[in-house]
Amino acid sequence: MKWLFPNNPTAALSAKLGVTVVGMFVFAVWIMPPLYDAFCEVTGLNGKTGGRYEATDSGIDTSRTIKVQFVSTNNEGMPWEFKPAVRTVTVHPGEQKRIDYLARNPTDKDMVGQAIPSLVPFKATNYFHKTECFCFEQQPLEAGASAELPMFFIVDRDIPKHINTITLSYTLFDVTDRFGDDHNDLASLKQ
């Protein structure tokens, strides 16, 4: 940048800093999120679980069991009561299992929640498959209402032998503000 401002080192430094700031902004907003998602998908880091899984009948491995633990938390500002109906189950790899989560909206207004999953150990991510899950869609609850939210899963038969325990954690977020004051959008989610 000295060639642009040969007699003014302050202007040259300011121009370099401005270009650096713009470059950092572009990297953080447009380049980093897809790189992070690709990195997490490849390595299983952050325990991101995939979307809906189509089950195939490959049999059940009754020679071993996997302990699956369920954890739930609410994001800051989410007033719902949200918890798994059971904290732990034992499954055979290849066996489909249903678990219900219980949600209650204790407020005096209709709200919409979205559950985001995370799984540990990270190496189990590719072997834990949800065939149906409340986390695939946003969950509307009227004021004072309660709901059972089902989740069906299968632990893959090919899960490594050293993995004996999996912990699935959901964080529940309030996404009501995405619907604004348009109650028609909120009503369409209930159908």
N, C-alpha and C positions, 0 to 999 in steps of 0.2 A: 504493500500500500504506500510505501515511500514514494514510488514513482508518481502517484496521484497527488500527493501533498509533499513535494520535496522540501519546502521551507517551513512546514508546520507539523512538527512531530506529534502534537496533541491531536490534531485532526486525523492524522494517520492512525494513531492508537484508537481514537473513537470509532473510526470506520472499521477497524479490525474487530473491536468489541461488538459493534453492531452486527457484523456478518456472523460472528460467533453466536450471538444470542438468537438470530434468525435460524441458523443451522441447528442449534439445540432445540428450538421450538419445533421445527420440522421433524427432527428425529423423535422427539418425545410424543408428538401427536399422531404422526402418520406412519412412522417406521417401527417404533418400539412395540406397540400393542400386537401387531400381527407376528412379529418375531417372538414375543413372549408366549403367545398362544401356541405357535409352532414348537417352541422349545418345551413347553409343558406337555404338549401332546406326544412328542417324541420320547421325552425322558420320564413322563409320569409325574414330574415335579408339581407341587402344589395340590396334588391329589385330585385334579379335575377329572370328573367322570364324564363319559360320553353321553350322547343322547339315547333315544329309544333303541333297543336291541331286539332283533328278531331271533327268537329261540329256535334251535334245531334240536331234534331228538338224538342226542349222542349218548344217552344213557346216564345213569347215576353211579358215581364211584362210591360205593358203600364201604370201601376199605379205609376211608379217612373222613375226618370231620374238620370243619372250619368254624371257629367261633366268630360271629359277627356282632359287633357292638354298635349301638345307635346313640348319637349325641345330638342335642338341639340347642341352639342359642338364638336369641333375638338381637338383631342389629340395634344400635342405639336409636331410641325413639319409636321402636315398634312395641306397642303395648299388649299385643296378643299373648295369650298363654299358648305355648307350642311345645309339645313333647312327644316322644315315641310312646306307644302303648306298652311296649316291652323294651327293656334296655339291652338285652342280649338274646341271641338265638344261636343254636348250633345247627349247621347244615352240612349235607354231603355235597361235594362238588358235582354239578350237573342237575341238582335238585332245585326246582323253582319254589320260592318262598314268598309269602305275603306278610308285610308288616304295615300296621296302621300308625299314622301320626295323628295326634289329637290337637285340634286348634280351636281356640275360643276367642271371640272378639268382645272384650268386656266394655268397650267404649259405647258411646251413644250415637256413633255415626258408622255408616257403611264404609268398609275399608277393603283394600286389595293387598294381598301379600304375595311375595315371590320367594321361594326357597332356593338357595344356592348350595349345591353339594360339594363336599371335599372328602377325600378318602386317604387313609393311611393304613399300612405302609404304601409309599408311592409306587412300589413295584407291583402292587396288587391292582392298580387302576385298570390295566388291560384285561384283567380276569374277573372283574366285578361288573355284571351287566344288568341294567334295569330294563325290564320288558314293558312295564307301565309304571308311571310315577307322577305324583302330584307336582313334582318339581319341573315337569315339562311345560306346565302352563301356570299362569297367574291364578291365584285363588281368592275370589271375592267372598267376603263374609258380611252379612248384615249386622247391624248394631245388636249386640247381645247374643248373637248366634254362635253355634258350635258346629264342628264338622269332623268326620273321620276322613283322613286323607290317606288313601292306600298307595303302597309302593310294592311292586313285584320285582324280585331280583333272582339272578342265578349266579353262583360262583362257578366259573369255568373249570372244567375237568383238568385243564392243562396248567392250573395254578401251580407255581413252584412248591416243592415239598416242604421247604423251610418256612413257608407262610402258613401259620396256624390261626392267626387272629387278624381280623380286618375291622377297622373302625370307620363308620360312615357318619359324617357330621353334616348337619344342615344349619345354615344361618338364614333366618327369616328376615326379609326386608319389607318395609312399608313402601309400596309403589302406587298408592292411591293418587298421589299428585300427578301422575302421568295421565290420569283421566280428567283432571281439572274438575270443573263443575258439570261436565257432560254426563249426566246419570244414564243416558241411553247407552253409552259405551260400557258403563259399569253393569247395566242390566244385561247387555249382550254376553258378558262373561259368565253370568249365572246360568245361562241356558245350556 
